[in-house]
Amino acid sequence: MQNWLKTEGGTILNVALDTVIGTIGSVVGGIFDFFVAFVFSIYILFNKETLKKQCCRLIRAWLPKRFGEWFIHASSVLSCNLSSFITGQTIEAVILGSLCTIGMLILRIPYAPMIGALVGVTALIPVVGAFIGAGVGAFMILTVSPIKAVIFLIFIIILQQIEGNLIYPKVMGNRVNLPAIWILLAVTVGGSVAGPVGMLAAVPLASTIYILVREATEKREQKLAQKENKVQINDEKSIESDAK
């Protein structure tokens, strides 16, 4: 017994201590990284105008004029899309989470505040976020009452239809100038590349690309139309000269 404690027991104890120390180190490191990122974000927000002017000066000084102006314009479009998307998506998530909590309280479904908050947070992910929260919530309710879990799923499906057809269009409006099919594609690609963070970042990025391509296409069409008009004018002048 003593030999086992010295060998096997000591090994198990060492492994357990290493695991605990590693977990504590990871948690402390994560908290420290979050704190540094938070402070850095606040610093950027308070000095965003100065940083913007400095970046514009560097771009205009070191990049070719045409590309530099396009890059500044693209950054401005991305910033506007990101701000509008985050604002609209946050408002929509708060509304959806609140309605979910109220509905669950009326239906006497357990874990109403917790699941309502979960649905609201996951709703920040476009298109599929609320369904993820609903799936986790249904699993939690299933451990208490399978019947309540079925009622919750029926309720969340109805709420999703109301939210998608009435609330979401009015809240978002024209905040994100991107058709629904491209939003779904952006969320799918972003999620496969970078998980939930990719889902959040993909929509404003795709909207920016969509706007820039649309602007470039409109300019291209205007140039082609101008060329066609010039050709027609030249043809008319040549016809008039031949008639004379």
C-alpha positions in Angstrom: 0.0 0.0 0.0 2.8 2.4 0.9 4.6 1.5 -2.3 1.5 2.2 -4.3 1.0 5.5 -2.6 4.6 6.4 -3.4 4.4 5.4 -7.0 0.9 5.3 -8.5 -0.6 7.6 -6.0 2.2 10.1 -6.3 1.9 10.1 -10.1 -1.8 10.7 -9.9 -1.3 13.5 -7.4 1.3 15.1 -9.6 -0.9 14.9 -12.7 -3.8 16.4 -10.7 -1.6 19.2 -9.4 -0.3 19.9 -12.9 -3.9 20.0 -14.3 -5.1 22.4 -11.5 -2.1 24.7 -11.9 -2.5 24.7 -15.7 -6.2 25.5 -15.4 -5.6 28.3 -13.0 -2.8 29.7 -15.2 -5.1 29.6 -18.2 -7.9 31.4 -16.3 -5.6 34.0 -15.0 -4.0 34.5 -18.4 -7.4 34.8 -20.0 -8.5 37.4 -17.4 -5.3 39.4 -17.9 -5.7 39.3 -21.7 -9.3 40.4 -21.5 -8.3 43.3 -19.1 -5.5 44.4 -21.5 -7.8 44.3 -24.5 -10.5 46.2 -22.6 -8.2 49.0 -21.6 -6.7 49.1 -25.2 -10.2 49.3 -26.7 -11.1 52.2 -24.4 -7.9 54.0 -25.3 -8.7 53.6 -29.0 -12.3 54.9 -28.6 -11.2 58.0 -26.7 -8.5 58.7 -29.4 -10.3 57.5 -32.5 -10.4 60.9 -34.2 -6.6 61.5 -33.7 -5.8 57.9 -34.8 -8.0 58.3 -37.9 -6.2 61.5 -38.9 -2.8 60.0 -38.4 -3.7 56.9 -40.4 -5.1 59.0 -43.2 -1.9 61.1 -43.3 0.2 58.0 -43.5 -1.9 56.4 -46.2 -1.8 59.6 -48.3 1.9 60.0 -47.8 3.1 56.5 -48.5 0.6 54.9 -50.8 -0.3 55.8 -54.4 -2.9 58.5 -54.5 -5.6 56.5 -56.3 -5.2 53.4 -54.1 -4.8 55.5 -50.9 -8.1 57.3 -51.5 -9.9 54.0 -52.3 -8.5 52.4 -49.2 -9.7 55.4 -47.0 -13.1 55.2 -48.6 -13.3 51.4 -48.1 -12.3 51.8 -44.5 -15.0 54.4 -44.0 -17.6 52.1 -45.5 -16.5 49.2 -43.3 -16.6 51.4 -40.2 -20.1 52.6 -40.9 -21.4 49.1 -41.7 -19.8 47.6 -38.6 -21.3 50.3 -36.3 -24.7 50.0 -37.9 -24.7 46.2 -37.7 -23.6 46.1 -34.1 -26.2 48.7 -33.0 -29.0 47.0 -34.9 -28.1 43.5 -33.9 -27.7 44.4 -30.2 -31.2 46.1 -30.2 -32.7 43.1 -31.9 -31.0 40.7 -29.5 -32.3 42.6 -26.4 -35.8 42.6 -27.8 -35.7 38.9 -28.7 -34.3 37.9 -25.3 -36.8 40.0 -23.4 -39.8 38.5 -25.4 -38.4 35.0 -24.9 -38.2 35.6 -21.1 -41.7 37.1 -20.8 -43.2 34.3 -22.9 -41.5 31.6 -20.9 -42.7 33.2 -17.6 -46.3 33.3 -19.0 -46.1 29.6 -20.1 -44.4 28.6 -16.7 -41.4 27.1 -18.4 -38.3 26.6 -16.1 -35.1 28.6 -16.4 -36.9 31.5 -18.1 -34.4 34.3 -17.2 -31.3 32.2 -18.0 -32.6 30.8 -21.3 -34.0 34.3 -22.3 -30.6 35.8 -21.7 -28.9 32.9 -23.6 -31.2 33.4 -26.6 -30.6 37.1 -26.6 -26.8 36.7 -26.5 -26.7 34.0 -29.2 -29.1 36.2 -31.3 -26.1 38.5 -31.9 -25.0 35.9 -34.4 -27.1 36.6 -37.5 -29.6 34.0 -39.0 -28.6 31.0 -36.9 -27.7 32.4 -33.5 -31.2 32.3 -31.9 -31.6 28.7 -33.0 -28.4 27.7 -31.3 -29.7 29.3 -28.1 -33.0 27.6 -28.5 -31.4 24.2 -28.9 -29.3 24.6 -25.7 -32.4 26.0 -23.8 -34.5 23.0 -25.0 -31.9 20.6 -23.7 -31.8 22.3 -20.3 -35.6 22.2 -20.0 -35.6 18.6 -21.2 -33.8 17.6 -18.0 -36.8 18.9 -16.0 -39.8 18.3 -18.2 -39.9 16.8 -21.7 -43.4 18.3 -22.2 -42.2 21.8 -21.3 -39.2 21.3 -23.7 -41.7 20.6 -26.6 -43.8 23.6 -25.6 -40.6 25.8 -25.5 -39.6 24.6 -29.0 -43.1 25.5 -30.4 -43.0 28.8 -28.7 -39.5 29.7 -29.9 -40.4 28.8 -33.5 -43.4 31.1 -33.4 -41.3 33.8 -31.8 -38.7 33.4 -34.5 -41.3 33.9 -37.2 -42.6 37.0 -35.5 -39.1 38.3 -34.9 -37.9 37.5 -38.5 -40.9 39.0 -40.3 -41.9 42.0 -38.1 -39.2 43.0 -35.6 -35.9 42.3 -37.4 -36.8 44.3 -40.6 -37.9 47.3 -38.6 -35.0 47.3 -36.3 -32.3 46.7 -38.9 -34.0 48.5 -41.8 -31.3 49.5 -44.2 -28.5 49.3 -41.6 -26.8 46.5 -43.5 -27.1 46.9 -47.3 -26.9 43.2 -48.0 -29.5 40.8 -49.5 -30.6 37.9 -47.2 -28.9 35.2 -49.4 -25.5 37.0 -49.0 -26.0 37.3 -45.3 -26.6 33.6 -45.0 -23.5 32.9 -47.2 -21.4 35.3 -45.1 -22.4 33.7 -41.8 -21.7 30.2 -43.1 -18.3 31.1 -44.5 -17.4 33.2 -41.4 -18.4 30.4 -39.0 -16.4 27.8 -40.9 -13.3 30.0 -40.8 -13.4 31.6 -37.4 -16.4 30.3 -35.4 -18.8 32.7 -33.7 -16.4 35.6 -34.1 -16.2 34.9 -37.8 -20.0 34.9 -38.0 -20.2 38.3 -36.3 -17.5 39.9 -38.5 -18.5 38.3 -41.8 -21.8 40.3 -42.3 -20.3 43.8 -42.1 -17.3 42.7 -44.1 -19.5 41.1 -46.8 -21.7 44.2 -46.8 -18.6 46.4 -47.3 -17.4 44.2 -50.2 -21.0 44.3 -51.7 -21.1 48.1 -51.6 -17.7 48.6 -53.0 -18.4 46.2 -55.9 -21.7 47.9 -56.5 -20.1 51.3 -56.6 -17.3 50.1 -59.0 -19.9 48.4 -61.2 -22.0 51.7 -61.4 -18.8 53.7 -62.3 -18.0 51.1 -64.9 -21.5 51.3 -66.4 -21.3 55.1 -66.5 -18.0 55.0 -68.3 -19.4 52.5 -70.9 -22.5 54.6 -71.3 -20.3 57.7 -71.9 -18.2 55.8 -74.5 -21.4 54.7 -76.3 -22.7 58.2 -76.3 -19.5 59.5 -77.8 -19.6 56.8 -80.4 -23.1 57.7 -81.3 -22.3 61.4 -81.5 -19.3 60.7 -83.7 -21.4 58.5 -86.0 -24.1 61.2 -86.2 -21.5 63.9 -87.1 -20.0 61.6 -89.7 -23.4 61.0 -91.2 -24.1 64.8 -91.3 -20.8 65.5 -92.9 -21.4 62.8 -95.6 -24.9 64.3 -96.3 -23.3 67.7 -96.8 
